[in-house]
Amino acid sequence: YGINCDAIDIIHGRGTKLLISVDCGITSIHEVEYAKKLGIDVIITDHHQCGSSLPEAVAVINPARDAELHTIHPLAGVGVAGKLVQALGGTASLERYLDLIALGTVADVVPLVGDNRIYVAKGLEKINQNPCPGIEALKEVSGAKDSKVNTGHIAFGLAPRLNAAGRIDDPIKGFELLTSKSLSHARPIAQILEQQNRHRQDMEAQTIREAEELIEKYVDLSTHRIIVLGKEGWNPGVIGIAASKITERYYRPCILMSIEEDLAVGSARSIKGFNIYKALSSCSHLLTKFGGHEQAAGFSLAKDRIEDLSKELIQYCEKTIEDSMLIPRYTYDMDLEPGDITYDLLRELEALEPFGIGNPSPAFLLPDAKLGQNRQVGSQGKHLKVSVELGQRFWDGIAFGMGERAETLSAANRVAIVTALEKNEWRGISKLQFNVKHMDVILEKDEDWEEFLSFFYLKFFDAFFYDFMYNKQYNQEIHPIQSKSMAAVNMGEIIRKLNSTRIGSLVLVNSLHNSHSIAESIMANNLAGRVSFCYGLPNSWDGVGVNTVVFAPVYSKITFTDYRDVYIFEDEVPFCFIDQRMIDSEKIRKVVERTKDHKGLIQLNKEYLVEHSDFASIYRWLRSLSPGRNVWQDWNKLVDDYKKQSRCHINGFKIRLMIKVFEELDFIKVHVNGFVRIQCDTNPIPRKLKESSLFTYYNKWIGNI
């Protein structure tokens, strides 16, 4: 990584008289001086930020030397090298390398403006028509052989495979691939890179998992505005990608360090508006070496200085990062009307390519849409397939990485969507679809809240069942929080806190009547746009630690250290599954409604108390259903159907609980795949309810109230 004296000795030993750097060297003052003493001339080509002085090379070619030039043409390292080629051999010489320049420019995530835009546009033409054998082989192993390659294919397909060798092994394989003279020579190398990329992905995933474990143990995100972690065994070639993912997940600047013996090598990534290079510059007295730019940087330091670096960066960020900077912003170019969604529009958008940093794919706002069926897809349900209703028509959409939002979005009456428009081709059929970037539940009117809260009891059962499975797996007993140990606040104090800052408050709601109380206060104080609302878990897309109201919370999955204050309604405290080891008790406040008395707790008991007669009633109903009547569009429809048939007032929590107990006892089989289908065993083995572990757990829980 970069010019170093050991490499210069090897180069000198070969009799070399001229050294040209690419994408490095702008801060290599000592190394250039060393080369000169050995009789080697040095030409620096770089694009990283310049230090207070420049190396005394024959030439230092870097657009960053001129702020105005760098703004217009923020070239990547490969682009600066291309300029040298053009200066020496003219445009004809440059054209030979346009596919490589496009690949390197996109891979280095520089703005696609100025000359970068021209390089990538012309380079993509070469990649699609007549690429070098190495890039052709990369297209094959990445599945892009028969596709029209765009910047997305480079960023997520070609570049990661090419980089894999240098990250975990010897980068010479990448060099051999790109200098291959024939496809037959390039293909085996590309296969090796494919295998190394899979290995890199595994290492990256493990690093991210370990980093998240360290964050949970040692980082207080309610106060820390930067994440600084180091660990022995982390691969220095992978920590940069891992830091990017951590930054994206937690929306904090992130620094990860790989420690080996007495040295640590670090990689830093930042959020919009925060210059990580300046932050490291403020700690330069602790660093052996560092370089980079506003959004990304690298450095090395002695192992015994890691703690000092962490402390200084935390203090620096406390002064320079405001609360508002920790909230992700989603931008769009214009509203999109249903009549605008045509292939003509798509063709006009394609004329604006290539897209990337500095020239992003146009984003549109669907300000008031409805969602039809949405379902989780991909590995572990990571992504979300949605159906978007606009006017009288439904459009398909894919929301990458939003699978865990399914709980909240399924309850939404209206949503605002920021999306790109794209063409989806499958088995020769082409159709338009949305590539969803962000979705916000709209909760501005009474009918919005009415629809949203109509799912409360069903969602409460989902949370209850998850906590049951968690406690069952870890064999944990329920340890209810004691109300008397919690400081008291009223709703007015919470509203004032939510108005004063967007960060730090978490409100947990366990009952429908308190949900309505929250809704009324939010609407009365016009806070709908300043608070995140969700079922089950806080929504990380709105920012980690932002003010959030969680209805029917899944306690075992909530990271309480993300918040400064946690609020629970006094009459709901006995219903909480919070393990006191998971949270600093001083953070918890009980919300006291002055107009309420013990009636609130009595009402809660009625909401969740299931009698044996309820079990008998619903079982008789399920047994009475004829084939064809045992299928429902969703759980809400099943609940409505039962309430009409039985003419009793019962909520979704009770019904889901009883059905799950019956399923556990093998009285029924439940199939949920878009629709809900229930089949009764015609000759079940008689069993008692207490044989159900879920029913036993429920009785312990209800008995604590």
N, C-alpha and C positions, 0 to 999 in steps of 0.2 A: 504494500500500500504506500505509494508515493516514492519519491527519490530517497535512497538511503546509501550510506557510505559503503556498506558491504557490497551492494550491487555495483557501485561505481568502481570498486577494486576489481571485480570480475570483468567489467566492461573494459577497464584500462588494460587488464591482462591480455585481452584479445587484440590490443593494438588500436582500439577505436579512438578517433579524434573528435567526433561530433556526437553529442547526445541531444535528442529531441524528446521532451516530455509531452505527454498527452494527459489532460485532465488532472494534472498535479504539478507541484513545484513552485507555486506562487509564494509559499512561505518557506521554501527550502534554501534559506540564505547560507547556512553553514555548509550544506551539501554541495551547492554550486561553487562555493569558494574552495572546497576540497577538490572538486573536479578540475577547477582551473589550475590548482597547484600541480595536478598530475598531467597537465597539458591537454585537457579535454575541453573543447568549446561546448557551451550549453545553450540551447534555444528552449525557452519555456512556452508551452501552449497550455493555457488553463482558463477556467471560467469561475473559479472560486474567489471569495472575497480576498482582497489584498490586505496585507498587514501594514504596519506603520512604515516599513521600508521594503524595497524590492530586492530580489537576488541580483547580483551583478553578473547577469548572463549576457551573451551576445545579443539576444533579443528576448523581450518579455511580451508575449502576445496574449492579451487578456482584455475582453471588452469591459470587464469590471473596473479597469483603470479609468474609464470615462463613464461617469454616471448616466449621462444622457444617451450615449451610445449603447450602454448596457440595457437601458430601459427599452430602446427601440429594437435591439437585437440581442436578447438574453441567451446567447448561444450555449449549448451544452459543450462539454469538452471535445466531443467528436466533431462538433460544428466548427470549433476554433481550429482544430487540426485540418479540417476541410478547407478552411480559409488559407492556410499555409500551402496546401496542395494547389489551390486555385491560383495563388500568387506565383507559384513556381511554374505551373504547367498550363494555366488558363482553364477556361470552362470545360473544354474537352477532357482534360485530365480529371476534373472534379466529377463529371458525369459517371465515370466508371465506378465511383464509390457511393453514389447516391443511396443505394439500398442500405449500405452499412450506416451511412449518416442518419437516415430516417430511423433505422433500428435503434441507434444509440441516443438520438434526440428524444424519442418517445420514452425509452427505457430510463433516461435520466430525469424524467418528469420536469422538464423546463417548459416555460410558456410557449405555445405554438403561435407566436406572433413574429413579425418581421421576417428575417431570413429563415428562421426556424420553420415557419409555415411553408415557405417555398421548398426548403429541403425535404420536409416530410411529404408534401404533396407530390413532388417529383420522385422522391424515393419510393413511395407507395406504388406509383406507376411501374417502376422498375421491379419491385418485389412481386407484383402481380403479373408482369409480362416476361421479364428476363432476369430473375435474381441470380446471384452467385450460387454455386452448388450447395454451400453451407446453409444459406437461408432457405433454399428449396427443401433440404433435408429437415430443417427445423419445422417448416410448414407441415411436412408429412407427419412427424411424430406428435405434433400438437393438434392434429385433426383439422388443419386449415388448408389442406392440399387442394380441395375443390371449392374453397370459399374465396370470395373477394376480400383480401386481407385489408383491414383498417387499423386504426391506432389501437383499438381494443384488443385485436388479435396480437399485436406486438406487445402491449403492456401486460396482458394476462396469459399469453401463450408462448410467443417466441422468446422474449427477454428473460422470463424466469428460468427457462431451460438453459439458455446460454449462460446465465449468471450462476447457475447451480454449481458448476465445477469450481469456480473461484471461491464460492462461499464455503464449501465443505471439503474440497480436495485441491487439485492442481488446476489452475486456470488455463494451463497450456492446451487443454482439450478444446476450449472455446476458440483459441487461436488457430489450432489445427483445423477445426471445422470451417472457420470463415476463410481460411486460405486454401481450402481443398480445391483441386483443379477439376474434379469430376464428382458426379453424384454418387457413383459406386464407392468412392473413397469417403465421401461425407456421411453417407447413411449409417455405417457402423458407429461413427463418432456421435452422431445425433442420438442413436439408441443408448449409448453410454450416458449422454447428458440427460436423456429422459429418465433413466434409472436414478441418476444422481439427483434429479429434481424431485423425484418421489421421496428419496431419502431426505432431501432438504426440507420438504413439506412436513415430514414426520418430526424432524428435529425442531422445526419452527413451531409446530403445534405443541411439542413438549416444553419448549422454552416459554411459550405463552402461558401454558397451564401452570408452570412453576412460578412465573412472574405474578400471575393472578393469586396464587397461594400466598406469596410473599406480601402482596398488596393487602390481602385480607388480614394477615397477621400483623404487619408493621406500618402500614400507611393509613393515616387518618385523613380520608378525603374530605371530611367536613372542614378541615383547616388547611391541609397541605394542598398547594396549587400546582405542584409538580410532583411527578413520580420518579424517584431515583433509586435504582436497585442494582445490586451486583451479586454475582454467584460464580463459584468455581464450576467449571465444566461446560458453561455456555459457549457455544461456538461463535467466535467473533464475526464469522461471515453471515450469521443468521440473526444476530441481535438487532440489526438495523430494521429488517422486515418485522421482527417481533415488536420492536418499539413502535413502528407505524401502526400495527394492529392494536396495541395497548392504548396509544393516543386516540385512535378512532373509537375504541370501546369506552374509555373513561373521559374523553375530551379534556385531557390534561397534557401538558408537555411531558414527554417521557424520556428518560435516560436509562439505558440498560448497559451494564458493564460485564465483560467476560474477564474473570480473574484467573491468572495463571502464575503461580509462585508469588513473586513480589510485585507483579505488574498487572494493571487493569487496562483493558482497551474498551472504550465506550462508544456508543452510538446514540445520537439524540434526534428526536422528532418533535415538532411543535404544532401548536394550534394557530389558527388564523389570528393575526394581530400581535403575536408574541414572537420576538426575534431571539431564537435560541442561541444564535452565534454571539449576540451581545451578552446574553446571560453567561455563556461560557467565558467570554472575554473578561467579565467582571471577576471571574475566578481563575484567571490565567496564571496567577502566581502558584496555584496548586497543580497545574497541568504540565506534563512533560512536553506535550505537543497537541495542537488542536487546529481545526480548520472546518470550513463549511459555509453555510449561508443562513438566511432567516428561518427556513423551515426544517433544515436538517444539518447535522454536524457530526464530526467524529473527533476523538481525542484519546490520549493515553495519560496515565498518571500512576504514581506509586500506590500500592495497595493500602499502605497505612494513611493515605490522604483521602480515602473514599468518604469516611465519615465527615471530615471537614468540608469536602465538596458538597455533600448532601445538605449539611446545615446552611452553608452559604447560599446555595441555590434556593432552598426553601425560604430563607429570609429575603432574597432578591425578588422572588416571585410574589411573596406576600405584599411587597411594595409596588410591584409593577403590573400584576394581573388583577383586574377588577372582576367582581362577580359576573358582570354581563359578558365577559370574555369566555366564561366557562359554559355558556349556553350556545349550542349549535345554532347556526342560522341557515335557513334554507331559502335560496333565492330562485326567482323565476323571471322569465322575460316578458310574458304576457298571458292574459286569460285565454282559455281555449273554449270556444263554443262548439256544441255538437256538430253543427253544419260545417265547421272548419276541418273536421277529421277526414281527410281524403288522401288518396295517393298523390294528387297534385301537390298538396302541402308537403308530403314526405319527400317528393322529388326536389322541391325547393330547399328543403332542409339539407338534403344530401349535397346540394351545390355549395353549402357552407363548409363542408369538410376540408381538411382533416380536423377532427375535434380532439381536444385535450386541454391541459392546463393553459389558461390564457385565452383559449377559444373553446369553451365547453359546449357540449351538445345543447341546443336550445331547450330550455325547460319551460313548461306551461303550467298554469294554475287551473285546476278544476275546482272552483270555489265552493260548489255546493253539489256534491254527488252522493249517490247512495251505493252501498255495497250489496251485491247479491251474495251467493255462496263464496266463502273464501276457505281455502284449505292449505295446510302446511305441506310442502314438498321438499325434495332434496334430502341429503343425509341428515338424519335426526330432526327432520322438519325445520331445517334452518331457514328456508325461504317460504314465501307466501304467494299462492296463486289466487288472484282476486277476479271477481266479476264486477265491473263498474257500470252502474246504471246512469245514463245521461239521456234525458228526455224519454223517448219511448224505446231506447235501444241499449243493449248490454255490450260492453267491450271487455275483452280479456286484458289482464294485466299481470305482470310479474313484479314482485317486490323482494329483491334480494336481501337476505339477512334479516327479514322482518317476521320470521316465523313465530317468535314468541309474542308478537303483538296480536295474534289471532284471538286470544281471550277478550281483549278490550274491543277490538274492531268488530267482532261478531255482534256486539251489543249496540253499535252505533246506528243512530237514525240518519245522520248526515255526516259527511267527511269532506275535508278540504285536502286536495291531492296535488302535490308537485310531481310532475312526470315528464319524461321524454316520450316521443312518439317513434316507433320503430316498426320494421316489417319482420314478421315471424314466418319463416318458411319451414314446412315439415311435410315430407312425403309429396313434394311437388305442389303443395297447396300454400298459397301466400295470403296472409291477412295482416291487417294493422293491429298492433297491440300497444299497451302502455308499459313503459319501463319506469315503475314507480320509484321515486327518490325519497318521498316523505309523505306521511298521512297524518292529519290531525283530526281527532274527533271533534265535531262542532257541538258544543253544549251551551247554546245561547237562549233557547226558548223553552217554555214549559214542556212542549211536545218532545223536544230533544231529550230532556231529562227523563220524561215519562218512559220513552222507549229504552233509554240506557239503563234505568233502574229496574225495568221489568225483568231484566236478566239477573237481578241481584241474588236471589235464593239459589238459582242454578249455579252461579259462579261461586257462591259461598260453599256449596257442596264440593265443587272441584277443589277449592282451597282446603277444605276440611279433609277430603280424601287424600290429597297430596301429603298433608301433614301427618295423616294416619300412616301412610306408606313410609314416610321418613322416620317416624318414631318406631314403627314396626321394624324397619331395617336396622336401626341403631339401638333398638331395645331401650328407648328412653321413656321415662315417666313424664307425665305432664306436671310442670311446676308453675302453677298460676301466679301471676304478679299480684302483690298485695296493694290494694288501692291506697291504704293509709301511708304507704312509703313514698307516694308520688306527690309532687308539688301540683297545686291546683291552678288552672287558668280558665277564663271564660272565652266564649266564641269571639267576642270583640277583640281580645288580645291576639288571637290567632289571625284575625282579619288584618289587624294593624301590622303584624309581622309579615304576612304575605304581601302586603302593600309596600313594605319598606325595602325588601330585597327579594330577588328571584331564587336565591340559593339557601338551602339548609334546613327546611321544615318538611316533616313527613307526618301526614294525618292518616291514621288507620281507622277504618269504619267497618264495624261488624254487624250492623243492623240496618234495616230498611228505613226506620223512622229517623235515625240519625243521618242516613244518606240524604233523605229529603231536607233535613235541617241544613246540612252542608250546601246542598243545591240552592236553597233559598238565600243563604248568606252570600254565596258566590254571585248569584244573579243580582242581588240587591246592591252589591259593591262593585259590579262590573269587573270581576276578577277572572272571567272565563279564559282570557288570553294570557294570563300571568301564572297560571297553575296547570300542572300536568295531572290529568285524571286517568285512572286505569283500574282494571280488575287484576287481582292476584299479585302482581309485582310492579314496582316502579318501572317506568318506561325509559330505558337508557337513551332512546333516540332524542329525547328532549333535553338530555344532559344528565350526567351522574350527580346526584345530590341536589337537583333543582327542586323547588317547592312542589310537592306531589301529594295528591289525595288518592289513597289506595282503598278501593272498595273490596270487601271479602279477601283480605290479605292472606298470602301464603307465607306464614311467618318463618318457616325453616329455610326459605330461599332469599329473604330480604337481607341486604347488607346494611345493617343499622349504622355502621361506622361512616357511611356516606353523608350522614345528617347530623346537624348540631342539636336539633330538637325533634322529639317524637311525641305526637299527641294521640291519646286514646280517650274516648268518652268514658266517663266514670261508670256509667251503668253497663258498659261493655267490657270492663277490665276482667271480670271472671271468664270471659269467652276467649281470652288471648292465649296463644300457645307459645309465647315468647320465652325462650330459655334465657335465664338471667345471665348466663355466661356469654351470651351473644351481644350484650348491650351494656353500656355504662348506665346504671340506674339513674344517674343525675340528669341524663338526657330526656327521660320520660316525664311527660306532663299529663295529668288527667284533666279532661275538659268537663267542667262542671256547668250544667245548664241550670240556672237559678230557678227557672219555672218548673223544673221537674223534681219529683221525689222518688220514692221507692217504686212508683208505678212503672217507671222505665224498665227496671229489672224484671218486674212481673211480666211486662209485655214481651221482653226478650225471651223469657222462659217459654211463653206460649208459642213464639215464633219457631223454636227449635225442639220443643218437647214432642216426641213421637210416642203414641200409646199403642198397646198391643192391638186394640180395636182398629187402628189405622192400618196395621199390617194385614189384618184379616180382610178388611174392606178392599184394599187395592189388589190383594192376591185373588179374591173372588172376581174382581173386574178383569184382571189379566186372563184368568181362566175362561171367562165368558166370551172373550173376543174370538170372532170367527176369522179364518184366513182371509187376508185382504184388508182387515181392519186393524191389524197389529203392526202397521207401518206408519210412521209419522215423519213429517218434513224435518223436525228438530225437536229438542226436548221441550221447548216452550209449547209446541203444538200438542205434545203428549200431556203435559200438565193441564192445558186448557180442556182437552178432551175428557180427562178424568174428572175434572171439577164439574164439568157439565153433566156427565153421566151420573156421578155420585151425589151431585147437589150439595157438596160439602166445601167448606173454605179450608184449603190446604195449600201450602207453598211448595215450590220446586225443590227446596232443600230436603224436606221430608220425603217427597216422592222419590228423588234420586237416592236417598239413603236407603229406603226400603227396597227399591229395585236392586241396588248393589248388594244388599244383604241376601236377597233371594238368589241372586246370581252366584254369590259365594257358596250358598248352601245347595247349589245345583237344582233349584226349583225351576229356574228359567235360564234361557240363553239370550244374551243381548248382543246385537250386531249394530255397530255405528260406522257407517261409511257414507257420509253425506246425509243419509236418512237414518232414522232410528227404527230398528226392527226387534221385536221381542217374541220369543217362542217359549211356551210353557211345556215342561216335561209332563207328559200325559200320565205317567205313573211314578211320581217322585218318591224317593225314600224318605219316610217321616224323620224330621230332625227338629231340634229345638233352636229358637233364635239365639240362645246364649252360646251355641256352638260356632257362631260367626265371630271371628276375631274383630271385624269392623263393628259389629253390634256391641261387643264387650268394650271396645275402645270408646265408642259413643257413650255408653253408660258411665264410664269413668269420667269422661269430659262433662256430661250433663250433671253428673253427681257433684262436681266441684263448684257448680254455680249456686 
